[in-house]
Amino acid sequence: MLVNGIETWAPKLQVKRAVVDFSSPNIAKEMHVGHLRSTIIGDTIARMLEFSNVKVLKRNHIGDWGTQFSMLIEYLFEKFPSGEAASHRRCGG
């Protein structure tokens, strides 16, 4: 690599474009160090593909919004049963 250049060492892939989706933490659960693992692996794969002249589209998907929003809606129904108090407070009155 040092003599002939790094381009001669990089594998030639037939793939020209790739999508790498990494991380995907479940936001309904507490974040922890395990979530970093898939992010690091995904970033490594993306860098290796880019190194081989593949156009990479990196995506970080966050999953499971349903539980969090359901909990928020339930809390709002309990806190403001009529719905009027919430809109009244928002207007500053």
N, CA, C and O atoms as CSV, one atom per row, in Angstrom:
chain,resi,resn,atom,element,x,y,z
A,1,MET,N,N,0.818,-1.195,0.000
A,1,MET,CA,C,0.000,0.000,0.000
A,1,MET,C,C,0.859,1.256,0.000
A,1,MET,O,O,0.536,2.235,-0.673
A,2,LEU,N,N,1.927,1.228,0.737
A,2,LEU,CA,C,2.771,2.414,0.813
A,2,LEU,C,C,3.476,2.689,-0.509
A,2,LEU,O,O,3.678,3.849,-0.868
A,3,VAL,N,N,3.851,1.646,-1.235
A,3,VAL,CA,C,4.585,1.804,-2.483
A,3,VAL,C,C,3.640,2.102,-3.648
A,3,VAL,O,O,3.869,3.044,-4.405
A,4,ASN,N,N,2.572,1.300,-3.795
A,4,ASN,CA,C,1.691,1.396,-4.959
A,4,ASN,C,C,0.454,2.277,-4.744
A,4,ASN,O,O,-0.298,2.529,-5.685
A,5,GLY,N,N,0.251,2.729,-3.544
A,5,GLY,CA,C,-0.924,3.566,-3.263
A,5,GLY,C,C,-2.088,2.744,-2.742
A,5,GLY,O,O,-2.223,1.559,-3.048
A,6,ILE,N,N,-2.895,3.373,-1.976
A,6,ILE,CA,C,-3.996,2.679,-1.318
A,6,ILE,C,C,-5.091,2.265,-2.299
A,6,ILE,O,O,-5.812,1.303,-2.035
A,7,GLU,N,N,-5.233,2.971,-3.428
A,7,GLU,CA,C,-6.253,2.646,-4.416
A,7,GLU,C,C,-6.034,1.262,-5.027
A,7,GLU,O,O,-6.999,0.586,-5.386
A,8,THR,N,N,-4.796,0.841,-5.145
A,8,THR,CA,C,-4.512,-0.485,-5.710
A,8,THR,C,C,-4.868,-1.596,-4.734
A,8,THR,O,O,-5.063,-2.741,-5.141
A,9,TRP,N,N,-4.951,-1.273,-3.474
A,9,TRP,CA,C,-5.256,-2.260,-2.443
A,9,TRP,C,C,-6.755,-2.411,-2.225
A,9,TRP,O,O,-7.222,-3.495,-1.878
A,10,ALA,N,N,-7.513,-1.341,-2.424
A,10,ALA,CA,C,-8.954,-1.371,-2.158
A,10,ALA,C,C,-9.650,-2.359,-3.084
A,10,ALA,O,O,-9.362,-2.398,-4.281
A,11,PRO,N,N,-10.564,-3.157,-2.539
A,11,PRO,CA,C,-11.276,-4.112,-3.403
A,11,PRO,C,C,-12.162,-3.389,-4.408
A,11,PRO,O,O,-12.726,-2.336,-4.114
A,12,LYS,N,N,-12.275,-3.965,-5.589
A,12,LYS,CA,C,-13.154,-3.422,-6.628
A,12,LYS,C,C,-14.496,-4.136,-6.516
A,12,LYS,O,O,-14.591,-5.338,-6.763
A,13,LEU,N,N,-15.518,-3.398,-6.147
A,13,LEU,CA,C,-16.850,-3.975,-5.956
A,13,LEU,C,C,-17.742,-3.650,-7.142
A,13,LEU,O,O,-17.606,-2.594,-7.761
A,14,GLN,N,N,-18.649,-4.554,-7.456
A,14,GLN,CA,C,-19.612,-4.292,-8.523
A,14,GLN,C,C,-20.741,-3.395,-8.032
A,14,GLN,O,O,-21.443,-2.782,-8.837
A,15,VAL,N,N,-20.917,-3.316,-6.734
A,15,VAL,CA,C,-21.955,-2.465,-6.137
A,15,VAL,C,C,-21.523,-1.009,-6.277
A,15,VAL,O,O,-20.397,-0.658,-5.925
A,16,LYS,N,N,-22.401,-0.174,-6.781
A,16,LYS,CA,C,-22.061,1.241,-6.941
A,16,LYS,C,C,-22.713,2.108,-5.859
A,16,LYS,O,O,-22.192,3.167,-5.507
A,17,ARG,N,N,-23.859,1.650,-5.333
A,17,ARG,CA,C,-24.570,2.398,-4.287
A,17,ARG,C,C,-25.036,1.429,-3.211
A,17,ARG,O,O,-25.353,0.272,-3.489
A,18,ALA,N,N,-25.071,1.923,-1.977
A,18,ALA,CA,C,-25.531,1.096,-0.863
A,18,ALA,C,C,-26.183,1.988,0.189
A,18,ALA,O,O,-25.827,3.158,0.333
A,19,VAL,N,N,-27.130,1.428,0.915
A,19,VAL,CA,C,-27.752,2.106,2.048
A,19,VAL,C,C,-27.344,1.350,3.295
A,19,VAL,O,O,-27.490,0.129,3.366
A,20,VAL,N,N,-26.832,2.073,4.277
A,20,VAL,CA,C,-26.467,1.463,5.552
A,20,VAL,C,C,-27.344,2.108,6.621
A,20,VAL,O,O,-27.253,3.307,6.881
A,21,ASP,N,N,-28.193,1.287,7.232
A,21,ASP,CA,C,-29.094,1.729,8.296
A,21,ASP,C,C,-28.525,1.198,9.603
A,21,ASP,O,O,-28.461,-0.015,9.803
A,22,PHE,N,N,-28.112,2.092,10.491
A,22,PHE,CA,C,-27.515,1.621,11.722
A,22,PHE,C,C,-28.075,2.335,12.941
A,22,PHE,O,O,-28.751,3.357,12.827
A,23,SER,N,N,-27.789,1.791,14.077
A,23,SER,CA,C,-28.187,2.221,15.400
A,23,SER,C,C,-29.557,1.686,15.778
A,23,SER,O,O,-29.634,0.722,16.539
A,24,SER,N,N,-30.639,2.266,15.283
A,24,SER,CA,C,-31.998,1.818,15.549
A,24,SER,C,C,-32.301,1.601,17.031
A,24,SER,O,O,-32.793,0.535,17.400
A,25,PRO,N,N,-32.022,2.579,17.885
A,25,PRO,CA,C,-32.383,2.385,19.285
A,25,PRO,C,C,-33.892,2.413,19.461
A,25,PRO,O,O,-34.600,3.119,18.744
A,26,ASN,N,N,-34.367,1.651,20.405
A,26,ASN,CA,C,-35.778,1.642,20.753
A,26,ASN,C,C,-35.990,2.772,21.749
A,26,ASN,O,O,-35.554,2.666,22.896
A,27,ILE,N,N,-36.648,3.848,21.338
A,27,ILE,CA,C,-36.768,5.010,22.220
A,27,ILE,C,C,-37.729,4.779,23.370
A,27,ILE,O,O,-37.821,5.605,24.278
A,28,ALA,N,N,-38.453,3.653,23.341
A,28,ALA,CA,C,-39.337,3.325,24.454
A,28,ALA,C,C,-38.536,2.739,25.621
A,28,ALA,O,O,-39.075,2.541,26.710
A,29,LYS,N,N,-37.272,2.468,25.394
A,29,LYS,CA,C,-36.417,1.908,26.432
A,29,LYS,C,C,-35.255,2.858,26.700
A,29,LYS,O,O,-34.924,3.710,25.876
A,30,GLU,N,N,-34.657,2.697,27.848
A,30,GLU,CA,C,-33.540,3.552,28.230
A,30,GLU,C,C,-32.318,3.259,27.353
A,30,GLU,O,O,-32.020,2.102,27.056
A,31,MET,N,N,-31.616,4.320,26.944
A,31,MET,CA,C,-30.399,4.154,26.141
A,31,MET,C,C,-29.292,3.579,27.030
A,31,MET,O,O,-29.233,3.855,28.228
A,32,HIS,N,N,-28.425,2.780,26.420
A,32,HIS,CA,C,-27.296,2.226,27.146
A,32,HIS,C,C,-26.141,2.011,26.171
A,32,HIS,O,O,-26.288,2.238,24.969
A,33,VAL,N,N,-25.019,1.582,26.678
A,33,VAL,CA,C,-23.806,1.467,25.874
A,33,VAL,C,C,-23.966,0.461,24.729
A,33,VAL,O,O,-23.261,0.567,23.726
A,34,GLY,N,N,-24.867,-0.502,24.856
A,34,GLY,CA,C,-25.099,-1.472,23.795
A,34,GLY,C,C,-25.581,-0.836,22.504
A,34,GLY,O,O,-25.365,-1.385,21.424
A,35,HIS,N,N,-26.239,0.329,22.606
A,35,HIS,CA,C,-26.695,1.011,21.401
A,35,HIS,C,C,-25.528,1.527,20.564
A,35,HIS,O,O,-25.669,1.712,19.356
A,36,LEU,N,N,-24.396,1.756,21.185
A,36,LEU,CA,C,-23.224,2.230,20.445
A,36,LEU,C,C,-22.662,1.152,19.530
A,36,LEU,O,O,-22.088,1.458,18.485
A,37,ARG,N,N,-22.823,-0.107,19.918
A,37,ARG,CA,C,-22.254,-1.212,19.151
A,37,ARG,C,C,-22.724,-1.198,17.703
A,37,ARG,O,O,-21.907,-1.239,16.784
A,38,SER,N,N,-24.043,-1.141,17.494
A,38,SER,CA,C,-24.544,-1.183,16.114
A,38,SER,C,C,-24.191,0.091,15.357
A,38,SER,O,O,-24.016,0.057,14.139
A,39,THR,N,N,-24.086,1.206,16.061
A,39,THR,CA,C,-23.683,2.443,15.405
A,39,THR,C,C,-22.237,2.344,14.915
A,39,THR,O,O,-21.928,2.750,13.795
A,40,ILE,N,N,-21.370,1.811,15.746
A,40,ILE,CA,C,-19.957,1.666,15.369
A,40,ILE,C,C,-19.802,0.659,14.230
A,40,ILE,O,O,-19.032,0.887,13.297
A,41,ILE,N,N,-20.531,-0.452,14.306
A,41,ILE,CA,C,-20.467,-1.457,13.239
A,41,ILE,C,C,-20.989,-0.867,11.927
A,41,ILE,O,O,-20.374,-1.050,10.876
A,42,GLY,N,N,-22.122,-0.161,11.987
A,42,GLY,CA,C,-22.681,0.452,10.783
A,42,GLY,C,C,-21.755,1.482,10.175
A,42,GLY,O,O,-21.595,1.530,8.955
A,43,ASP,N,N,-21.143,2.306,11.009
A,43,ASP,CA,C,-20.217,3.312,10.506
A,43,ASP,C,C,-18.989,2.649,9.874
A,43,ASP,O,O,-18.486,3.122,8.855
A,44,THR,N,N,-18.511,1.568,10.469
A,44,THR,CA,C,-17.361,0.842,9.918
A,44,THR,C,C,-17.694,0.269,8.546
A,44,THR,O,O,-16.899,0.387,7.613
A,45,ILE,N,N,-18.873,-0.355,8.418
A,45,ILE,CA,C,-19.281,-0.909,7.124
A,45,ILE,C,C,-19.401,0.206,6.081
A,45,ILE,O,O,-18.948,0.053,4.946
A,46,ALA,N,N,-20.016,1.332,6.475
A,46,ALA,CA,C,-20.162,2.455,5.549
A,46,ALA,C,C,-18.799,2.978,5.088
A,46,ALA,O,O,-18.617,3.268,3.906
A,47,ARG,N,N,-17.849,3.101,6.004
A,47,ARG,CA,C,-16.516,3.592,5.647
A,47,ARG,C,C,-15.787,2.621,4.718
A,47,ARG,O,O,-15.092,3.039,3.792
A,48,MET,N,N,-15.954,1.315,4.975
A,48,MET,CA,C,-15.313,0.322,4.111
A,48,MET,C,C,-15.887,0.391,2.701
A,48,MET,O,O,-15.149,0.298,1.720
A,49,LEU,N,N,-17.203,0.555,2.602
A,49,LEU,CA,C,-17.825,0.676,1.283
A,49,LEU,C,C,-17.369,1.949,0.575
A,49,LEU,O,O,-17.066,1.924,-0.617
A,50,GLU,N,N,-17.320,3.062,1.309
A,50,GLU,CA,C,-16.857,4.324,0.718
A,50,GLU,C,C,-15.412,4.203,0.255
A,50,GLU,O,O,-15.038,4.741,-0.787
A,51,PHE,N,N,-14.618,3.507,1.019
A,51,PHE,CA,C,-13.219,3.282,0.671
A,51,PHE,C,C,-13.101,2.538,-0.659
A,51,PHE,O,O,-12.136,2.721,-1.402
A,52,SER,N,N,-14.099,1.695,-0.948
A,52,SER,CA,C,-14.106,0.925,-2.200
A,52,SER,C,C,-14.902,1.622,-3.291
A,52,SER,O,O,-15.385,0.980,-4.223
A,53,ASN,N,N,-15.037,2.935,-3.173
A,53,ASN,CA,C,-15.700,3.785,-4.166
A,53,ASN,C,C,-17.187,3.466,-4.356
A,53,ASN,O,O,-17.707,3.569,-5.467
A,54,VAL,N,N,-17.860,3.086,-3.290
A,54,VAL,CA,C,-19.306,2.873,-3.315
A,54,VAL,C,C,-19.948,4.120,-2.720
A,54,VAL,O,O,-19.524,4.604,-1.671
A,55,LYS,N,N,-20.973,4.639,-3.398
A,55,LYS,CA,C,-21.711,5.785,-2.869
A,55,LYS,C,C,-22.643,5.266,-1.771
A,55,LYS,O,O,-23.540,4.467,-2.040
A,56,VAL,N,N,-22.430,5.722,-0.540
A,56,VAL,CA,C,-23.152,5.196,0.617
A,56,VAL,C,C,-24.124,6.235,1.151
A,56,VAL,O,O,-23.765,7.391,1.375
A,57,LEU,N,N,-25.355,5.802,1.349
A,57,LEU,CA,C,-26.378,6.621,1.988
A,57,LEU,C,C,-26.522,6.092,3.406
A,57,LEU,O,O,-27.010,4.981,3.612
A,58,LYS,N,N,-26.092,6.897,4.396
A,58,LYS,CA,C,-26.134,6.468,5.794
A,58,LYS,C,C,-27.453,6.912,6.419
A,58,LYS,O,O,-27.848,8.072,6.295
A,59,ARG,N,N,-28.124,5.990,7.087
A,59,ARG,CA,C,-29.394,6.294,7.751
A,59,ARG,C,C,-29.360,5.765,9.168
A,59,ARG,O,O,-28.910,4.648,9.424
A,60,ASN,N,N,-29.839,6.581,10.077
A,60,ASN,CA,C,-29.939,6.204,11.477
A,60,ASN,C,C,-31.412,6.154,11.822
A,60,ASN,O,O,-32.040,7.190,12.036
A,61,HIS,N,N,-31.959,4.972,11.875
A,61,HIS,CA,C,-33.384,4.768,12.121
A,61,HIS,C,C,-33.645,4.687,13.619
A,61,HIS,O,O,-32.949,3.972,14.340
A,62,ILE,N,N,-34.646,5.420,14.081
A,62,ILE,CA,C,-35.049,5.347,15.485
A,62,ILE,C,C,-36.403,4.661,15.530
A,62,ILE,O,O,-37.356,5.119,14.900
A,63,GLY,N,N,-36.491,3.582,16.263
A,63,GLY,CA,C,-37.704,2.780,16.242
A,63,GLY,C,C,-38.590,2.925,17.462
A,63,GLY,O,O,-38.193,3.491,18.481
A,64,ASP,N,N,-39.790,2.404,17.334
A,64,ASP,CA,C,-40.792,2.267,18.382
A,64,ASP,C,C,-41.231,3.594,19.003
A,64,ASP,O,O,-41.077,3.816,20.204
A,65,TRP,N,N,-41.775,4.456,18.170
A,65,TRP,CA,C,-42.339,5.705,18.675
A,65,TRP,C,C,-43.703,5.479,19.311
A,65,TRP,O,O,-44.125,6.274,20.151
A,66,GLY,N,N,-44.398,4.416,18.933
A,66,GLY,CA,C,-45.768,4.190,19.380
A,66,GLY,C,C,-45.927,4.179,20.881
A,66,GLY,O,O,-46.837,4.815,21.412
A,67,THR,N,N,-45.062,3.471,21.572
A,67,THR,CA,C,-45.174,3.372,23.025
A,67,THR,C,C,-44.990,4.727,23.682
A,67,THR,O,O,-45.769,5.095,24.561
A,68,GLN,N,N,-43.975,5.476,23.274
A,68,GLN,CA,C,-43.714,6.773,23.889
A,68,GLN,C,C,-44.883,7.736,23.687
A,68,GLN,O,O,-45.305,8.411,24.625
A,69,PHE,N,N,-45.401,7.797,22.467
A,69,PHE,CA,C,-46.505,8.721,22.213
A,69,PHE,C,C,-47.774,8.270,22.909
A,69,PHE,O,O,-48.560,9.106,23.355
A,70,SER,N,N,-47.993,6.965,23.012
A,70,SER,CA,C,-49.164,6.468,23.738
A,70,SER,C,C,-49.093,6.863,25.206
A,70,SER,O,O,-50.098,7.252,25.801
A,71,MET,N,N,-47.907,6.762,25.784
A,71,MET,CA,C,-47.730,7.142,27.187
A,71,MET,C,C,-47.956,8.646,27.366
A,71,MET,O,O,-48.568,9.066,28.349
A,72,LEU,N,N,-47.475,9.449,26.438
A,72,LEU,CA,C,-47.655,10.896,26.509
A,72,LEU,C,C,-49.133,11.270,26.393
A,72,LEU,O,O,-49.623,12.102,27.156
A,73,ILE,N,N,-49.838,10.666,25.453
A,73,ILE,CA,C,-51.267,10.943,25.270
A,73,ILE,C,C,-52.053,10.528,26.508
A,73,ILE,O,O,-52.939,11.259,26.950
A,74,GLU,N,N,-51.739,9.369,27.069
A,74,GLU,CA,C,-52.421,8.905,28.280
A,74,GLU,C,C,-52.183,9.875,29.429
A,74,GLU,O,O,-53.111,10.184,30.177
A,75,TYR,N,N,-50.950,10.361,29.581
A,75,TYR,CA,C,-50.639,11.326,30.627
A,75,TYR,C,C,-51.460,12.603,30.441
A,75,TYR,O,O,-52.009,13.133,31.408
A,76,LEU,N,N,-51.547,13.094,29.214
A,76,LEU,CA,C,-52.306,14.317,28.955
A,76,LEU,C,C,-53.791,14.128,29.252
A,76,LEU,O,O,-54.436,15.039,29.771
A,77,PHE,N,N,-54.345,12.946,28.928
A,77,PHE,CA,C,-55.751,12.670,29.255
A,77,PHE,C,C,-55.972,12.648,30.762
A,77,PHE,O,O,-57.002,13.119,31.246
A,78,GLU,N,N,-55.011,12.104,31.509
A,78,GLU,CA,C,-55.132,12.067,32.973
A,78,GLU,C,C,-54.976,13.460,33.577
A,78,GLU,O,O,-55.708,13.819,34.499
A,79,LYS,N,N,-54.049,14.229,33.077
A,79,LYS,CA,C,-53.757,15.565,33.622
A,79,LYS,C,C,-54.832,16.572,33.230
A,79,LYS,O,O,-55.199,17.424,34.040
A,80,PHE,N,N,-55.341,16.491,32.011
A,80,PHE,CA,C,-56.342,17.425,31.497
A,80,PHE,C,C,-57.519,16.640,30.908
A,80,PHE,O,O,-57.624,16.515,29.688
A,81,PRO,N,N,-58.406,16.109,31.763
A,81,PRO,CA,C,-59.486,15.248,31.271
A,81,PRO,C,C,-60.426,15.927,30.274
A,81,PRO,O,O,-60.915,15.277,29.350
A,82,SER,N,N,-60.682,17.213,30.448
A,82,SER,CA,C,-61.604,17.892,29.535
A,82,SER,C,C,-60.891,18.417,28.296
A,82,SER,O,O,-61.538,18.708,27.291
A,83,GLY,N,N,-59.590,18.541,28.351
A,83,GLY,CA,C,-58.836,19.063,27.225
A,83,GLY,C,C,-58.788,20.582,27.204
A,83,GLY,O,O,-57.931,21.160,26.536
A,84,GLU,N,N,-59.690,21.238,27.921
A,84,GLU,CA,C,-59.750,22.698,27.918
A,84,GLU,C,C,-58.609,23.321,28.703
A,84,GLU,O,O,-58.080,24.357,28.300
A,85,ALA,N,N,-58.225,22.723,29.798
A,85,ALA,CA,C,-57.156,23.293,30.620
A,85,ALA,C,C,-55.839,23.334,29.858
A,85,ALA,O,O,-55.065,24.280,30.008
A,86,ALA,N,N,-55.581,22.326,29.051
A,86,ALA,CA,C,-54.325,22.290,28.296
A,86,ALA,C,C,-54.279,23.423,27.281
A,86,ALA,O,O,-53.247,24.082,27.152
A,87,SER,N,N,-55.374,23.670,26.551
A,87,SER,CA,C,-55.378,24.733,25.557
A,87,SER,C,C,-55.387,26.106,26.244
A,87,SER,O,O,-54.819,27.063,25.718
A,88,HIS,N,N,-56.022,26.205,27.404
A,88,HIS,CA,C,-56.059,27.465,28.149
A,88,HIS,C,C,-54.659,27.839,28.633
A,88,HIS,O,O,-54.270,29.004,28.543
A,89,ARG,N,N,-53.907,26.883,29.138
A,89,ARG,CA,C,-52.544,27.138,29.623
A,89,ARG,C,C,-51.632,27.524,28.473
A,89,ARG,O,O,-50.784,28.403,28.627
A,90,ARG,N,N,-51.791,26.886,27.331
A,90,ARG,CA,C,-50.920,27.166,26.190
A,90,ARG,C,C,-51.056,28.617,25.734
A,90,ARG,O,O,-50.081,29.225,25.293
A,91,CYS,N,N,-52.251,29.165,25.839
A,91,CYS,CA,C,-52.496,30.529,25.391
A,91,CYS,C,C,-52.028,31.560,26.414
A,91,CYS,O,O,-52.072,32.764,26.161
A,92,GLY,N,N,-51.578,31.072,27.576
A,92,GLY,CA,C,-51.045,31.979,28.582
A,92,GLY,C,C,-52.109,32.603,29.475
A,92,GLY,O,O,-51.825,33.570,30.182
A,93,GLY,N,N,-53.338,32.064,29.455
A,93,GLY,CA,C,-54.415,32.664,30.231
A,93,GLY,C,C,-54.719,32.019,31.514
A,93,GLY,O,O,-55.616,32.463,32.231
